[in-house]
Amino acid sequence: MGASGSGKSTLMNILGCLDKPTSGHYLIEGEDVSTFSKNQLALVRNKKIGFVFQGFNLLSRTSALENVELPMIYAGISATERHERAKAALASVGLAGREHHHSNQLSGGQQQRVAIARALVNRPSVILADEPTGNLDSYSSIEIMGIFQGLNKQGISIILITHEPDIAQYSQRVVRVSDGEIVADSRVENPLLALEEIKKHKKPGSEED
């Protein structure tokens, strides 16, 4: 957590192997990636890290299925396996039957689910989410946090950047960043459970999530 300009996005870029630290060491599964080349870092990103962004970053002229298949093309996975894994990933986030919808046919919450499915298909160890609820209404935000909580129970580490205290309450640990430094690191004693919180909110009539 941190205000705009606090350095939280820079920290995520380092964790996501998008930027290299100027000093120190960064280990992923026992490997010091701070010494890796650009090609080696790209391989780590593709195999071990999934990314979810506030703006969804979907290709507007392609279907949800094709958007989810994209990372697997870079990984050299066959077309048949890409198709099967993309369908399974979309189903896992509640979008079975919407594989051929384009972005303009999906609500904001649904577009973010496509982005999460895309982050999942290469079976990463970690998902990095940068303000994933920033463009969503409160109901869709809780739904997205529910998906993240479910993935975490499956053994995937979720690192989520937010400036919203209510969203942070769905996590197990909160790290606060200010002026480029970690100023606090604490456990959340009683994290909110999205499956319970969603019952307290009315689903917007204008969206079909």
Backbone as numpy.savetxt, mean C-alpha at the origin, in Angstrom:
# Nx Ny Nz CAx CAy CAz Cx Cy Cz
4.07 8.94 11.14 3.23 10.13 11.14 4.11 11.37 11.14
3.57 12.43 10.58 4.29 13.69 10.59 3.59 14.71 9.71
3.86 15.97 9.97 3.28 17.04 9.17 3.94 17.09 7.79
3.34 17.87 6.89 3.93 18.05 5.57 5.33 18.63 5.71
6.29 18.04 5.00 7.67 18.52 5.07 8.48 17.95 6.22
7.90 17.01 6.96 8.60 16.45 8.12 9.70 15.47 7.75
9.60 14.92 6.53 10.58 13.93 6.10 10.05 12.52 6.01
8.73 12.36 6.25 8.18 11.01 6.26 8.20 10.36 4.87
7.98 11.14 3.81 8.03 10.58 2.46 9.46 10.22 2.06
10.42 11.02 2.50 11.83 10.69 2.25 12.19 9.38 2.93
11.72 9.21 4.16 11.95 7.97 4.88 11.35 6.79 4.13
10.13 6.97 3.61 9.51 5.88 2.86 10.28 5.57 1.59
10.79 6.59 0.93 11.57 6.36 -0.29 12.82 5.53 0.00
13.42 5.77 1.16 14.59 4.97 1.54 14.16 3.54 1.87
13.09 3.40 2.63 12.59 2.07 2.98 12.17 1.30 1.73
11.66 2.02 0.73 11.21 1.38 -0.51 12.29 1.21 -1.55
13.53 1.52 -1.18 14.68 1.38 -2.10 14.54 2.27 -3.33
13.81 3.37 -3.18 13.73 4.36 -4.26 14.88 5.37 -4.14
15.30 5.62 -2.91 16.46 6.48 -2.64 17.45 5.71 -1.78
18.73 6.08 -1.88 19.76 5.45 -1.05 20.11 6.39 0.10
20.30 5.86 1.30 20.69 6.71 2.43 22.09 7.27 2.22
22.33 8.48 2.70 23.65 9.10 2.55 24.64 8.54 3.56
24.13 7.91 4.61 25.01 7.27 5.59 24.23 6.18 6.31
24.94 5.33 7.02 24.29 4.26 7.76 24.02 3.04 6.90
23.27 2.11 7.46 22.99 0.84 6.78 21.49 0.55 6.82
21.00 -0.09 5.79 19.60 -0.49 5.71 19.55 -1.95 5.30
19.05 -2.80 6.19 19.00 -4.23 5.94 17.57 -4.69 5.66
17.41 -5.48 4.60 16.14 -6.12 4.29 16.39 -7.62 4.27
15.72 -8.33 5.18 15.89 -9.78 5.29 17.37 -10.15 5.36
18.11 -9.38 6.14 19.52 -9.69 6.37 20.50 -9.15 5.35
19.99 -8.55 4.27 20.87 -8.00 3.23 21.00 -6.49 3.37
22.23 -6.00 3.32 22.49 -4.56 3.41 22.27 -3.94 2.03
21.06 -3.42 1.80 20.72 -2.89 0.49 21.26 -1.48 0.27
21.83 -0.89 1.31 22.38 0.46 1.16 23.60 0.47 0.25
24.16 -0.71 -0.02 25.33 -0.80 -0.91 24.95 -1.29 -2.30
23.66 -1.54 -2.54 23.22 -2.12 -3.81 23.28 -1.11 -4.95
23.44 -1.64 -6.16 23.38 -0.81 -7.37 21.92 -0.51 -7.70
21.68 0.37 -8.68 20.32 0.70 -9.09 19.57 -0.53 -9.59
20.26 -1.38 -10.35 19.62 -2.59 -10.87 19.27 -3.56 -9.74
20.16 -3.67 -8.77 19.89 -4.54 -7.64 18.71 -4.03 -6.81
18.65 -2.71 -6.63 17.55 -2.11 -5.88 16.22 -2.31 -6.61
16.25 -2.21 -7.94 15.03 -2.44 -8.74 14.53 -3.86 -8.55
15.44 -4.81 -8.46 15.07 -6.21 -8.25 14.45 -6.40 -6.87
15.02 -5.75 -5.87 14.47 -5.82 -4.51 13.06 -5.24 -4.49
12.87 -4.09 -5.13 11.54 -3.46 -5.17 10.53 -4.38 -5.83
10.91 -5.01 -6.90 9.97 -5.83 -7.66 9.59 -7.11 -6.92
10.52 -7.66 -6.16 10.28 -8.95 -5.52 9.79 -8.85 -4.08
10.21 -7.80 -3.37 9.98 -7.79 -1.93 9.09 -6.66 -1.43
8.83 -5.66 -2.27 8.12 -4.47 -1.80 6.95 -4.13 -2.72
5.80 -3.87 -2.12 4.65 -3.39 -2.88 4.37 -1.95 -2.49
3.93 -1.14 -3.46 3.70 0.29 -3.21 2.24 0.65 -3.43
1.70 1.48 -2.53 0.35 2.02 -2.67 0.44 3.52 -2.42
-0.16 4.32 -3.33 -0.03 5.78 -3.24 -1.39 6.45 -3.08
-1.36 7.68 -2.61 -2.59 8.46 -2.42 -3.34 8.64 -3.73
-2.61 8.88 -4.82 -3.25 9.16 -6.10 -3.54 7.93 -6.95
-3.44 6.74 -6.37 -3.76 5.45 -7.00 -2.73 5.04 -8.06
-2.32 5.99 -8.93 -1.32 5.72 -9.98 -1.73 4.56 -10.89
-3.00 4.54 -11.29 -3.48 3.53 -12.22 -3.41 4.07 -13.64
-3.24 3.18 -14.61 -3.27 3.56 -16.02 -4.74 3.68 -16.44
-5.15 4.86 -16.85 -6.58 5.13 -17.07 -7.18 4.38 -18.26
-6.37 4.06 -19.25 -6.90 3.43 -20.46 -6.81 1.90 -20.42
-6.47 1.36 -19.28 -6.39 -0.09 -19.16 -7.33 -0.56 -18.06
-7.69 -1.82 -18.11 -8.63 -2.37 -17.14 -7.97 -2.60 -15.79
-8.79 -2.87 -14.80 -8.26 -3.18 -13.47 -7.34 -4.38 -13.54
-7.74 -5.39 -14.29 -6.93 -6.60 -14.43 -5.57 -6.28 -15.04
-5.56 -5.47 -16.09 -4.30 -5.12 -16.75 -3.40 -4.28 -15.85
-4.01 -3.41 -15.06 -3.23 -2.61 -14.11 -2.53 -3.51 -13.09
-3.24 -4.51 -12.62 -2.68 -5.41 -11.62 -1.61 -6.32 -12.23
-1.76 -6.65 -13.49 -0.78 -7.52 -14.16 0.56 -6.84 -14.41
0.56 -5.51 -14.45 1.75 -4.77 -14.88 3.04 -5.14 -14.15
3.08 -5.20 -12.81 4.34 -5.54 -12.15 4.87 -6.92 -12.53
3.96 -7.83 -12.88 4.38 -9.19 -13.22 5.01 -9.25 -14.60
4.66 -8.30 -15.47 5.31 -8.23 -16.78 6.79 -7.94 -16.59
7.08 -6.97 -15.71 8.48 -6.64 -15.42 9.22 -7.80 -14.78
8.48 -8.64 -14.05 9.10 -9.78 -13.37 9.27 -10.99 -14.28
8.77 -10.88 -15.53 8.95 -11.97 -16.50 8.02 -13.15 -16.29
6.88 -12.92 -15.67 5.92 -14.00 -15.41 5.06 -14.22 -16.65
4.73 -15.47 -16.93 3.97 -15.81 -18.13 2.59 -15.17 -18.12
2.02 -14.99 -19.32 0.72 -14.34 -19.45 -0.38 -15.09 -18.70
-0.36 -16.42 -18.77 -1.38 -17.22 -18.10 -1.32 -17.04 -16.59
-0.10 -17.11 -16.04 0.04 -16.94 -14.60 -0.29 -15.52 -14.17
0.10 -14.53 -14.99 -0.23 -13.14 -14.69 -1.74 -12.97 -14.55
-2.46 -13.52 -15.51 -3.92 -13.39 -15.53 -4.54 -14.02 -14.28
-4.08 -15.21 -13.94 -4.65 -15.93 -12.80 -4.34 -15.22 -11.48
-3.09 -14.76 -11.34 -2.70 -14.10 -10.10 -3.38 -12.74 -9.95
-3.56 -12.03 -11.07 -4.22 -10.73 -11.02 -5.69 -10.89 -10.62
-6.36 -11.90 -11.19 -7.76 -12.15 -10.83 -7.88 -12.49 -9.34
-6.96 -13.32 -8.85 -6.99 -13.71 -7.44 -6.75 -12.51 -6.53
-5.82 -11.64 -6.93 -5.51 -10.45 -6.12 -6.71 -9.51 -6.06
-7.39 -9.32 -7.20 -8.57 -8.46 -7.22 -9.69 -9.06 -6.37
-9.85 -10.37 -6.44 -10.87 -11.02 -5.61 -10.56 -10.85 -4.13
-9.27 -10.88 -3.78 -8.88 -10.78 -2.37 -9.18 -9.41 -1.77
-9.33 -8.40 -2.62 -9.67 -7.05 -2.11 -11.12 -6.69 -2.43
-11.92 -7.70 -2.76 -13.35 -7.48 -2.94 -13.78 -6.97 -4.30
-12.95 -7.20 -5.33 -13.29 -6.69 -6.66 -13.50 -7.79 -7.70
-13.87 -8.97 -7.26 -14.21 -10.02 -8.21 -15.39 -9.55 -9.05
-15.31 -9.74 -10.36 -16.37 -9.30 -11.25 -16.15 -7.92 -11.82
-15.13 -7.22 -11.34 -14.83 -5.88 -11.86 -13.48 -5.84 -12.57
-13.00 -6.99 -12.97 -11.67 -7.07 -13.58 -11.53 -6.22 -14.84
-12.61 -6.05 -15.58 -12.53 -5.35 -16.87 -13.02 -3.91 -16.80
-13.28 -3.42 -15.59 -13.65 -2.02 -15.42 -12.41 -1.13 -15.53
-12.59 0.03 -16.15 -11.51 1.02 -16.21 -11.65 1.97 -15.01
-10.62 2.79 -14.81 -10.58 3.66 -13.63 -11.81 4.56 -13.52
-12.27 5.10 -14.67 -13.42 6.02 -14.62 -14.74 5.30 -14.34
-14.70 3.98 -14.27 -15.89 3.21 -13.93 -15.86 2.73 -12.47
-14.83 3.16 -11.74 -14.65 2.73 -10.36 -14.66 3.93 -9.41
-15.17 3.72 -8.21 -15.12 4.78 -7.19 -13.69 4.93 -6.67
-13.47 5.97 -5.88 -12.14 6.17 -5.31 -11.69 4.99 -4.47
-12.61 4.48 -3.64 -12.27 3.33 -2.81 -11.93 2.10 -3.63
-12.67 1.90 -4.72 -12.39 0.76 -5.59 -11.06 0.91 -6.32
-10.75 2.13 -6.75 -9.46 2.36 -7.40 -8.31 2.07 -6.45
-8.47 2.44 -5.18 -7.40 2.16 -4.22 -7.28 0.66 -3.97
-8.39 -0.05 -4.05 -8.32 -1.51 -3.92 -7.55 -2.13 -5.08
-7.76 -1.60 -6.28 -6.99 -2.07 -7.44 -5.50 -1.84 -7.19
-5.18 -0.66 -6.66 -3.77 -0.34 -6.37 -3.19 -1.30 -5.33
-3.99 -1.68 -4.34 -3.51 -2.64 -3.34 -3.32 -4.01 -3.97
-4.27 -4.42 -4.82 -4.12 -5.70 -5.52 -2.85 -5.72 -6.35
-2.57 -4.61 -7.02 -1.34 -4.50 -7.81 -0.10 -4.64 -6.93
-0.17 -4.08 -5.73 0.97 -4.17 -4.80 1.16 -5.60 -4.29
0.10 -6.41 -4.35 0.15 -7.76 -3.79 0.63 -8.84 -4.74
0.49 -8.62 -6.04 0.63 -9.74 -6.97 2.01 -10.38 -7.00
3.05 -9.63 -6.69 4.39 -10.23 -6.66 4.73 -10.79 -5.29
3.71 -10.91 -4.44 3.84 -11.53 -3.12 4.97 -10.91 -2.30
4.86 -9.61 -2.02 5.93 -8.91 -1.31 5.95 -9.24 0.18
7.09 -8.96 0.80 7.20 -9.09 2.26 6.65 -7.85 2.95
6.73 -6.71 2.23 6.37 -5.42 2.81 5.52 -4.63 1.82
4.50 -3.94 2.32 3.76 -2.98 1.51 3.97 -1.60 2.11
4.40 -0.67 1.28 4.58 0.73 1.68 3.43 1.54 1.13
2.68 2.17 2.00 1.49 2.93 1.59 1.66 4.39 1.99
1.71 5.28 1.00 1.92 6.71 1.23 0.58 7.45 1.17
0.04 7.82 2.31 -1.25 8.52 2.41 -2.35 7.80 1.60
-2.53 6.49 1.80 -3.47 5.74 0.95 -4.93 6.12 1.11
-5.27 6.80 2.21 -6.66 7.21 2.43 -6.87 8.70 2.19
-5.84 9.39 1.72 -5.89 10.84 1.58 -6.97 11.36 0.64
-7.34 10.57 -0.37 -8.35 11.01 -1.34 -9.70 10.32 -1.14
-9.89 9.68 0.02 -11.09 8.87 0.22 -11.99 9.44 1.32
-13.29 9.12 1.23 -14.20 9.48 2.31 -13.95 8.56 3.51
-14.57 8.87 4.64 -14.27 8.13 5.87 -14.64 6.65 5.77
-15.77 6.34 5.11 -16.19 4.95 4.98 -15.18 4.14 4.16
-14.79 4.68 3.00 -13.82 3.98 2.15 -12.47 3.87 2.84
-12.11 4.89 3.62 -10.84 4.85 4.36 -10.81 3.69 5.33
-11.91 3.48 6.03 -11.97 2.37 6.99 -11.91 1.04 6.25
-12.58 0.95 5.10 -12.52 -0.27 4.31 -11.08 -0.59 3.90
-10.35 0.43 3.46 -8.96 0.23 3.05 -8.11 -0.20 4.24
-8.34 0.41 5.41 -7.58 0.00 6.59 -7.92 -1.43 6.99
-9.15 -1.85 6.73 -9.53 -3.24 6.98 -8.76 -4.20 6.11
-8.56 -3.83 4.84 -7.78 -4.66 3.93 -6.34 -4.76 4.43
-5.77 -3.63 4.83 -4.39 -3.64 5.34 -4.28 -4.50 6.60
-5.25 -4.40 7.50 -5.20 -5.21 8.71 -5.29 -6.70 8.37
-6.10 -7.05 7.39 -6.19 -8.44 6.96 -4.88 -8.95 6.37
-4.24 -8.12 5.56 -2.96 -8.50 4.96 -1.89 -8.67 6.03
-1.92 -7.79 7.03 -0.96 -7.89 8.12 -1.11 -9.20 8.88
-2.35 -9.65 9.06 -2.60 -10.93 9.73 -2.04 -12.10 8.92
-1.92 -11.90 7.60 -1.36 -12.94 6.74 0.17 -12.93 6.75
0.77 -11.99 7.48 2.23 -11.97 7.59 2.92 -10.91 6.77
2.16 -10.04 6.11 2.77 -8.96 5.32 2.92 -7.73 6.21
4.12 -7.17 6.24 4.35 -5.95 7.02 3.78 -4.76 6.26
3.04 -3.91 6.95 2.45 -2.72 6.34 3.10 -1.48 6.95
3.74 -0.67 6.12 4.28 0.61 6.56 3.45 1.69 5.90
2.71 2.44 6.70 1.74 3.40 6.17 2.08 4.81 6.64
2.18 5.71 5.69 2.45 7.11 6.01 1.12 7.87 6.05
0.93 8.65 7.11 -0.29 9.44 7.23 -0.03 10.65 8.13
-0.87 11.66 7.98 -0.84 12.78 8.93 -2.16 12.81 9.70
-2.98 11.76 9.52 -4.30 11.69 10.15 -4.26 10.82 11.40
-4.42 11.40 12.59 -4.37 10.62 13.84 -5.39 9.49 13.89
-6.59 9.71 13.30 -7.61 8.67 13.35 -7.21 7.44 12.54
-6.52 7.65 11.43 -6.03 6.54 10.61 -4.91 5.80 11.34
-4.05 6.54 12.03 -2.94 5.93 12.76 -3.43 4.98 13.85
-4.66 5.19 14.33 -5.18 4.35 15.41 -5.52 2.93 14.95
-5.44 2.68 13.65 -5.66 1.32 13.15 -4.36 0.51 13.12
-3.26 1.15 13.44 -1.96 0.49 13.39 -1.57 -0.07 14.75
-0.51 -0.87 14.77 -0.01 -1.42 16.02 1.14 -0.59 16.58
1.71 0.24 15.74 2.88 1.03 16.15 2.87 2.35 15.39
3.20 3.43 16.08 3.24 4.75 15.44 4.63 5.36 15.62
5.25 5.71 14.50 6.55 6.38 14.50 6.30 7.82 14.04
6.71 8.78 14.84 6.50 10.19 14.51 7.80 10.81 13.99
7.67 11.55 12.88 8.83 12.18 12.24 8.64 13.69 12.25
9.71 14.42 12.55 9.68 15.88 12.53 11.05 16.40 12.12
11.08 17.30 11.15 12.33 17.91 10.68 13.39 16.86 10.34
12.95 15.80 9.69 13.89 14.78 9.22 14.39 13.82 10.28
13.79 13.85 11.46 14.24 12.96 12.53 13.05 12.21 13.14
13.31 10.99 13.59 12.30 10.24 14.33 12.28 10.77 15.76
11.15 11.31 16.17 11.06 11.94 17.49 10.26 11.11 18.49
9.54 10.10 18.00 8.77 9.23 18.90 8.49 7.91 18.20
8.44 6.85 18.98 8.17 5.51 18.46 7.42 4.76 19.55
6.13 4.53 19.35 5.32 3.94 20.42 4.35 2.89 19.89
3.98 1.97 20.75 2.97 0.98 20.43 1.58 1.56 20.64
0.64 1.13 19.83 -0.77 1.51 20.02 -1.39 0.42 20.89
-1.81 0.79 22.08 -2.27 -0.21 23.05 -3.52 -0.96 22.60
-4.48 -0.24 22.07 -5.73 -0.88 21.62 -6.07 -0.38 20.22
-5.42 -0.96 19.19 -5.69 -0.51 17.82 -7.17 -0.69 17.46
-7.69 0.25 16.69 -9.06 0.12 16.20 -9.12 -1.04 15.21
-10.23 -1.77 15.23 -10.45 -2.86 14.29 -11.42 -2.37 13.22
-10.95 -2.35 11.99 -11.76 -1.79 10.91 -13.09 -2.52 10.74
-13.09 -3.83 10.92 -14.32 -4.60 10.76 -15.38 -4.18 11.77
-14.95 -3.70 12.93 -15.89 -3.22 13.94 -16.27 -1.76 13.69
-15.28 -0.95 13.33 -15.53 0.48 13.13 -16.44 0.75 11.93
-16.36 -0.11 10.90 -17.15 0.12 9.69 -18.64 0.05 10.00
-19.01 -0.70 11.03 -20.41 -0.84 11.41 -20.99 0.47 11.95
-20.12 1.37 12.38 -20.56 2.64 12.97 -20.72 3.73 11.92
-20.37 3.43 10.68 -20.41 4.45 9.63 -21.41 4.05 8.55
-22.07 5.03 8.01 -23.02 4.80 6.93 -22.30 4.87 5.60
-22.55 3.87 4.76 -21.94 3.83 3.44 -22.52 4.93 2.57
-21.67 5.76 1.93 -22.19 6.85 1.08 -23.09 6.31 -0.03
-24.24 6.91 -0.21 -25.17 6.45 -1.23 -24.68 6.66 -2.64
-23.71 7.56 -2.81 -23.21 7.86 -4.15 -22.14 6.90 -4.62
-21.64 6.03 -3.71 -20.59 5.10 -4.09 -21.05 3.68 -3.86
-20.59 2.79 -4.73 -20.87 1.37 -4.57 -19.54 0.68 -4.39
-19.07 0.59 -3.15 -17.76 0.00 -2.86 -17.93 -1.46 -2.56
